Amino acid sequence: MAAPEESAVGRETVAHAFGPLGPLADLVVERLLVGDRVAASKFGSGKAIDDPAREEQELAAVRTRAFALGLDPERTAGFFQDQITASKLVQRGLFDRWAANPEQAPTTSPDLAEIRAELDVLTTSLLNELVATDAMRRVEVLRAEISADVADHLDELHRDALKTALQSIR
């Protein structure tokens, strides 16, 4: 089993998933783990989990970038919608956990603007990986999902979010 290493984001550690889609699954897991800090920021600041206007803005930008990269804009936007949905699944799960167990709630509220900058870097990496894996992705996504789950020892909340995050590329 691969040992976790420091992620590109700098705060999350992600092991290496197996197979040709392992790097894509690693980036998805990394994004899910960044969602923990998004949740902490929103929980501490009282911001809502849902932000439909921002989500549409991000998806429009992804469509434009996907077209420029030779990817299907709608399919790519679907993949990123899955990432947003998965992140909100994590955020809601953590909000529920913290409400039920206040002693586990974060005591600080990370800067959401800084986290969003990290998510922008991950978006670029994810788009590049989608380009690199376009031909084989549909065949290999299940193997990558399972190995990412095993390698990263995901709990049920993050495992469910991973399935959501990858559903559009199955």
C-alpha positions in Angstrom: 0.0 0.0 0.0 1.3 3.4 -0.9 2.2 5.8 1.9 0.3 9.1 1.9 2.3 12.1 0.9 1.8 15.8 1.1 -0.7 16.9 -1.5 -0.4 19.7 -4.0 -2.8 21.8 -1.9 -0.4 21.5 1.0 -2.7 20.5 3.9 -4.3 17.3 2.8 -2.4 14.0 2.5 -3.6 11.6 -0.2 -2.2 8.1 -0.9 -1.8 7.0 -4.5 -4.8 5.1 -6.0 -4.0 2.3 -8.4 -4.5 2.0 -12.1 -4.5 4.4 -15.0 -7.1 6.6 -13.4 -5.4 6.6 -10.0 -4.1 10.2 -10.4 -7.6 11.4 -11.3 -9.1 9.6 -8.2 -6.3 11.1 -6.1 -7.2 14.6 -7.2 -10.9 13.9 -6.5 -10.1 12.7 -3.0 -7.8 15.7 -2.5 -10.7 18.0 -3.5 -13.0 16.1 -1.1 -10.6 16.6 1.8 -10.4 20.3 1.0 -14.1 20.2 1.5 -13.5 19.6 5.1 -11.9 23.0 5.4 -14.7 24.6 3.3 -17.1 23.1 5.8 -15.1 24.5 8.7 -15.1 27.9 7.1 -18.8 28.0 6.4 -19.6 26.5 9.8 -17.6 29.1 11.6 -18.8 32.0 9.6 -22.4 31.0 9.4 -22.4 30.9 5.5 -24.8 28.6 3.8 -23.5 25.4 2.2 -25.4 26.1 -1.0 -24.3 29.0 -3.2 -26.1 28.4 -6.6 -24.9 31.6 -8.2 -21.2 30.8 -7.4 -21.7 27.2 -8.6 -23.1 28.3 -11.9 -20.3 30.8 -12.3 -17.7 28.0 -11.7 -19.5 25.6 -14.1 -19.6 28.2 -16.8 -15.9 28.8 -16.5 -15.3 25.0 -16.6 -17.4 24.7 -19.8 -15.2 27.4 -21.5 -12.0 25.8 -20.4 -13.2 22.3 -21.4 -14.0 23.5 -24.9 -10.6 25.1 -25.2 -9.0 21.7 -24.1 -11.0 19.7 -26.6 -13.3 18.1 -23.9 -17.0 18.0 -24.2 -18.1 21.1 -22.2 -21.4 19.6 -20.9 -19.9 16.3 -19.9 -17.0 18.1 -18.2 -19.5 20.4 -16.4 -21.3 17.3 -15.3 -18.1 16.0 -13.8 -17.5 19.3 -11.9 -21.2 19.4 -10.8 -20.5 16.0 -9.3 -17.5 17.5 -7.5 -19.6 20.3 -6.1 -22.4 17.8 -5.1 -19.8 15.6 -3.4 -18.3 18.5 -1.6 -21.7 19.6 -0.3 -22.3 16.0 0.8 -19.1 16.2 2.9 -20.1 19.7 4.2 -23.6 18.6 5.2 -22.2 15.4 6.9 -19.7 17.4 8.9 -22.3 20.1 9.8 -24.5 17.3 11.2 -21.5 15.6 13.0 -20.5 18.9 14.6 -24.1 19.8 15.6 -24.4 16.3 17.3 -21.0 16.6 18.8 -20.1 20.2 19.5 -16.8 19.2 21.0 -15.7 18.1 17.6 -16.7 21.3 15.9 -13.8 23.4 14.5 -12.6 26.2 16.7 -11.3 28.4 13.8 -12.8 29.4 10.5 -10.4 29.1 7.6 -10.3 31.8 5.0 -12.7 30.7 2.2 -11.0 32.9 -0.3 -7.7 31.1 0.3 -9.4 27.7 0.0 -11.1 28.7 -3.2 -7.7 29.6 -4.7 -6.6 26.0 -3.8 -9.7 24.7 -5.4 -8.9 26.7 -8.6 -5.5 24.9 -8.7 -7.2 21.6 -8.3 -9.7 22.4 -11.1 -6.8 23.0 -13.5 -5.2 19.7 -12.4 -8.5 17.9 -12.8 -9.1 19.3 -16.2 -5.6 18.3 -17.3 -6.2 14.8 -16.0 -9.5 14.6 -17.8 -7.7 15.4 -21.0 -5.0 12.8 -20.3 -7.5 10.0 -19.5 -10.3 10.8 -22.0 -10.1 7.5 -24.0 -9.8 5.1 -21.1 -11.7 6.8 -18.3 -15.1 5.0 -18.6 -13.4 1.6 -18.4 -11.1 2.4 -15.5 -13.1 4.6 -13.2 -14.5 1.9 -11.0 -11.0 0.4 -10.3 -9.7 3.8 -9.5 -12.6 4.5 -7.1 -12.1 1.3 -5.2 -8.3 1.7 -4.9 -8.6 5.3 -3.8 -11.1 4.2 -1.1 -8.7 1.4 0.1 -5.5 3.5 -0.2 -6.9 6.5 1.7 -9.0 4.5 4.3 -12.0 6.7 3.6 -14.8 6.7 6.1 -18.4 6.2 4.9 -19.1 9.9 4.5 -16.1 10.4 2.2 -16.6 7.1 0.4 -20.1 8.1 -0.5 -18.9 11.5 -1.6 -16.2 9.9 -3.8 -18.9 7.8 -5.5 -20.9 11.0 -6.2 -17.8 12.8 -7.4 -17.0 10.1 -10.0 -20.5 9.2 -11.2 -20.5 11.3 -14.4 -17.4 9.6 -15.8 -18.5 6.0 -15.3 
